[in-house]
Amino acid sequence: MKLIIAFIQPERLNAVKQALYDAEIYKMSVTNALGCGQQKGFHESYRGADIEVNLLKKVRMEIAVNDDFVQPTIDAVIKGARTGKIGDGKIFVLELAECIRIRTGEKGKEAIG
């Protein structure tokens, strides 16, 4: 079992979700996040004052999958998120020690579904 965490551009969320659905991956958690990488933010002027914005809006997706679905999930996120420009995002793959479905008490692979 793995936990896949992807940070993507907010405007690419629908494309990533559609790519995941096409790969038959339906379970995910999505939250708004702030962050920066190589983009390093940007400068803007507000009422004559120069402001540095170095934390940009991102979307954090968390997807728990069984081992057979790791590569299809990664491929789907890349397919939906890639624009070829700086700031497309990052994917992290972590070992998932345990998963428990609260409703039934199922554990492990069966709980992930």
Backbone as CSV, one residue per row, in Angstrom:
resi,resn,N_x,N_y,N_z,CA_x,CA_y,CA_z,C_x,C_y,C_z
1,MET,0.839,-1.174,0.000,0.000,0.000,0.000,0.888,1.242,0.000
2,LYS,0.470,2.220,-0.762,1.220,3.466,-0.875,0.282,4.654,-0.712
3,LEU,0.847,5.749,-0.235,0.147,7.022,-0.187,0.834,7.932,-1.184
4,ILE,0.086,8.374,-2.178,0.625,9.265,-3.206,0.128,10.666,-2.904
5,ILE,1.074,11.586,-2.731,0.754,12.985,-2.466,1.235,13.789,-3.665
6,ALA,0.324,14.549,-4.256,0.673,15.368,-5.420,0.306,16.812,-5.145
7,PHE,1.240,17.707,-5.427,0.985,19.142,-5.388,0.897,19.610,-6.831
8,ILE,-0.250,20.189,-7.196,-0.478,20.589,-8.581,-1.032,22.005,-8.634
9,GLN,-1.080,22.564,-9.843,-1.681,23.878,-10.058,-3.198,23.756,-9.894
10,PRO,-3.845,24.721,-9.232,-5.295,24.644,-9.026,-6.098,24.513,-10.325
11,GLU,-5.657,25.182,-11.373,-6.409,25.140,-12.627,-6.295,23.792,-13.342
12,ARG,-5.390,22.915,-12.890,-5.221,21.593,-13.495,-5.990,20.505,-12.744
13,LEU,-6.697,20.879,-11.676,-7.379,19.888,-10.841,-8.395,19.066,-11.639
14,ASN,-9.242,19.708,-12.426,-10.244,18.954,-13.185,-9.612,18.002,-14.185
15,ALA,-8.536,18.412,-14.823,-7.847,17.540,-15.779,-7.230,16.336,-15.070
16,VAL,-6.664,16.559,-13.887,-6.072,15.455,-13.119,-7.171,14.504,-12.652
17,LYS,-8.271,15.038,-12.148,-9.378,14.177,-11.715,-9.895,13.336,-12.872
18,GLN,-10.046,13.934,-14.045,-10.539,13.192,-15.202,-9.556,12.096,-15.602
19,ALA,-8.258,12.393,-15.576,-7.251,11.380,-15.901,-7.278,10.235,-14.886
20,LEU,-7.490,10.563,-13.611,-7.596,9.523,-12.589,-8.851,8.681,-12.811
21,TYR,-9.976,9.312,-13.131,-11.206,8.576,-13.397,-11.022,7.647,-14.599
22,ASP,-10.338,8.134,-15.638,-10.075,7.306,-16.824,-9.224,6.090,-16.474
23,ALA,-8.356,6.226,-15.456,-7.511,5.120,-14.995,-8.212,4.284,-13.922
24,GLU,-9.499,4.561,-13.701,-10.328,3.843,-12.729,-9.832,4.018,-11.290
25,ILE,-9.387,5.227,-10.990,-8.977,5.601,-9.637,-9.934,6.699,-9.196
26,TYR,-10.783,6.375,-8.220,-11.872,7.272,-7.852,-11.740,7.884,-6.455
27,LYS,-10.884,7.318,-5.617,-10.818,7.763,-4.228,-9.628,8.690,-4.030
28,MET,-9.906,9.883,-3.539,-8.842,10.860,-3.331,-9.299,11.889,-2.311
29,SER,-8.349,12.587,-1.765,-8.614,13.697,-0.865,-7.917,14.914,-1.450
30,VAL,-8.618,16.043,-1.485,-8.072,17.254,-2.099,-8.180,18.409,-1.112
31,THR,-7.070,19.134,-0.921,-7.072,20.311,-0.062,-6.318,21.445,-0.757
32,ASN,-6.661,22.667,-0.385,-5.927,23.829,-0.887,-4.653,23.990,-0.069
33,ALA,-3.600,24.426,-0.724,-2.317,24.607,-0.051,-1.623,25.847,-0.604
34,LEU,-0.629,26.314,0.116,0.245,27.390,-0.342,1.661,26.855,-0.366
35,GLY,2.429,27.258,-1.363,3.811,26.791,-1.421,4.578,27.481,-2.527
36,CYS,5.862,27.208,-2.556,6.703,27.735,-3.627,7.844,26.769,-3.882
37,GLY,8.341,26.826,-5.077,9.467,26.000,-5.485,10.389,26.855,-6.324
38,GLN,10.708,26.363,-7.504,11.583,27.120,-8.396,10.936,28.411,-8.878
39,GLN,9.611,28.475,-8.827,8.919,29.689,-9.264,9.321,30.892,-8.422
40,LYS,9.506,30.688,-7.142,9.929,31.716,-6.189,8.944,32.869,-6.048
41,GLY,7.734,32.713,-6.546,6.739,33.764,-6.376,6.845,34.856,-7.421
42,PHE,6.233,36.000,-7.104,6.228,37.126,-8.039,6.045,38.414,-7.253
43,HIS,6.285,39.540,-7.915,6.092,40.868,-7.323,4.844,41.496,-7.911
44,GLU,4.112,42.177,-7.081,2.985,42.959,-7.582,2.911,44.255,-6.803
45,SER,2.220,45.202,-7.379,2.086,46.498,-6.747,0.657,46.655,-6.246
46,TYR,0.522,47.018,-4.969,-0.792,47.225,-4.371,-0.811,48.608,-3.743
47,ARG,-1.641,49.499,-4.297,-1.753,50.884,-3.830,-0.388,51.580,-3.746
48,GLY,0.419,51.307,-4.747,1.714,51.963,-4.838,2.831,51.275,-4.077
49,ALA,2.513,50.266,-3.286,3.541,49.547,-2.526,3.889,48.246,-3.253
50,ASP,5.188,47.971,-3.347,5.666,46.753,-3.987,5.557,45.600,-2.986
51,ILE,4.853,44.541,-3.387,4.633,43.393,-2.505,5.209,42.145,-3.162
52,GLU,5.968,41.375,-2.397,6.500,40.105,-2.894,5.577,38.981,-2.440
53,VAL,5.034,38.256,-3.404,4.178,37.109,-3.110,5.001,35.867,-3.394
54,ASN,5.454,35.185,-2.328,6.305,34.020,-2.555,5.634,32.696,-2.186
55,LEU,4.416,32.738,-1.667,3.647,31.520,-1.463,2.483,31.532,-2.446
56,LEU,2.515,30.583,-3.367,1.531,30.536,-4.437,0.467,29.481,-4.132
57,LYS,-0.720,29.667,-4.693,-1.807,28.713,-4.480,-1.489,27.404,-5.181
58,LYS,-1.675,26.307,-4.475,-1.490,24.960,-4.992,-2.650,24.100,-4.509
59,VAL,-2.770,22.926,-5.074,-3.739,21.936,-4.617,-2.955,20.706,-4.193
60,ARG,-3.291,20.172,-3.011,-2.654,18.959,-2.512,-3.646,17.812,-2.654
61,MET,-3.239,16.805,-3.387,-4.072,15.608,-3.559,-3.405,14.455,-2.817
62,GLU,-4.201,13.703,-2.079,-3.707,12.509,-1.402,-4.518,11.330,-1.903
63,ILE,-3.814,10.305,-2.366,-4.472,9.137,-2.946,-3.813,7.895,-2.352
64,ALA,-4.575,7.101,-1.614,-4.072,5.845,-1.055,-4.429,4.733,-2.037
65,VAL,-3.427,3.954,-2.444,-3.653,2.901,-3.446,-2.921,1.627,-3.048
66,ASN,-3.425,0.509,-3.566,-2.713,-0.752,-3.453,-1.563,-0.729,-4.447
67,ASP,-0.599,-1.604,-4.247,0.636,-1.584,-5.039,0.395,-1.661,-6.546
68,ASP,-0.642,-2.377,-6.978,-0.922,-2.515,-8.411,-1.319,-1.196,-9.057
69,PHE,-1.788,-0.242,-8.265,-2.302,1.016,-8.813,-1.321,2.182,-8.679
70,VAL,-0.128,1.940,-8.167,0.822,3.038,-7.949,1.207,3.694,-9.273
71,GLN,1.706,2.917,-10.228,2.170,3.507,-11.483,1.027,4.103,-12.302
72,PRO,-0.143,3.430,-12.413,-1.253,4.080,-13.134,-1.686,5.404,-12.499
73,THR,-1.612,5.497,-11.166,-1.971,6.744,-10.485,-0.973,7.841,-10.809
74,ILE,0.303,7.522,-10.737,1.352,8.491,-11.054,1.209,8.962,-12.503
75,ASP,1.002,8.016,-13.420,0.858,8.369,-14.837,-0.345,9.275,-15.071
76,ALA,-1.454,9.008,-14.370,-2.656,9.819,-14.537,-2.447,11.239,-14.013
77,VAL,-1.780,11.370,-12.863,-1.520,12.709,-12.311,-0.623,13.498,-13.263
78,ILE,0.401,12.855,-13.769,1.300,13.536,-14.713,0.549,13.941,-15.974
79,LYS,-0.275,13.034,-16.491,-1.044,13.325,-17.708,-1.944,14.544,-17.520
80,GLY,-2.592,14.643,-16.375,-3.507,15.746,-16.147,-2.848,17.045,-15.733
81,ALA,-1.697,16.957,-15.058,-1.077,18.153,-14.472,-0.004,18.796,-15.346
82,ARG,0.592,18.039,-16.234,1.744,18.554,-16.984,1.341,19.599,-18.016
83,THR,2.003,20.759,-17.928,1.857,21.797,-18.950,3.192,22.040,-19.648
84,GLY,4.266,21.546,-19.032,5.594,21.771,-19.576,6.237,23.050,-19.074
85,LYS,5.534,23.757,-18.205,6.062,25.005,-17.657,6.479,24.815,-16.211
86,ILE,7.319,25.703,-15.735,7.761,25.643,-14.351,6.552,25.780,-13.430
87,GLY,6.537,24.995,-12.359,5.441,25.056,-11.406,4.359,24.006,-11.621
88,ASP,4.604,23.024,-12.483,3.611,21.970,-12.713,3.333,21.156,-11.452
89,GLY,4.318,21.033,-10.570,4.065,20.362,-9.300,5.043,19.251,-8.989
90,LYS,4.708,18.505,-7.940,5.537,17.396,-7.463,4.628,16.243,-7.055
91,ILE,5.183,15.026,-7.129,4.501,13.827,-6.656,5.422,13.138,-5.658
92,PHE,4.867,12.777,-4.511,5.609,12.034,-3.492,4.911,10.695,-3.282
93,VAL,5.686,9.625,-3.185,5.129,8.299,-2.942,5.685,7.804,-1.613
94,LEU,4.769,7.547,-0.674,5.148,7.117,0.670,4.594,5.729,0.951
95,GLU,5.335,4.971,1.749,4.844,3.671,2.207,3.704,3.914,3.186
96,LEU,2.628,3.167,3.033,1.464,3.302,3.907,1.452,2.098,4.844
97,ALA,1.668,2.340,6.118,1.795,1.246,7.088,0.477,0.507,7.293
98,GLU,-0.623,1.216,7.385,-1.905,0.577,7.675,-3.050,1.439,7.170
99,CYS,-4.139,0.788,6.827,-5.368,1.469,6.435,-6.524,0.714,7.077
100,ILE,-7.430,1.440,7.699,-8.573,0.828,8.369,-9.840,1.555,7.924
101,ARG,-10.806,0.792,7.433,-12.098,1.373,7.056,-12.942,1.442,8.323
102,ILE,-13.328,2.633,8.708,-14.040,2.845,9.968,-15.389,2.116,9.980
103,ARG,-16.121,2.199,8.891,-17.470,1.627,8.851,-17.486,0.121,9.102
104,THR,-16.549,-0.617,8.478,-16.590,-2.080,8.572,-15.485,-2.684,9.427
105,GLY,-14.444,-1.896,9.703,-13.311,-2.430,10.453,-12.312,-3.183,9.585
106,GLU,-12.542,-3.201,8.261,-11.605,-3.864,7.360,-10.242,-3.199,7.462
107,LYS,-9.191,-4.005,7.254,-7.829,-3.490,7.330,-7.056,-3.827,6.060
108,GLY,-5.996,-3.057,5.824,-5.086,-3.339,4.725,-5.665,-3.091,3.348
109,LYS,-5.307,-3.989,2.392,-5.716,-3.834,0.997,-7.225,-3.747,0.828
110,GLU,-7.954,-4.518,1.619,-9.416,-4.520,1.505,-10.003,-3.167,1.896
111,ALA,-9.379,-2.488,2.846,-9.890,-1.190,3.304,-9.680,-0.100,2.258
112,ILE,-8.609,-0.193,1.502,-8.345,0.825,0.478,-9.344,0.683,-0.670
113,GLY,-9.642,-0.547,-1.035,-10.638,-0.785,-2.091,-10.058,-0.871,-3.457
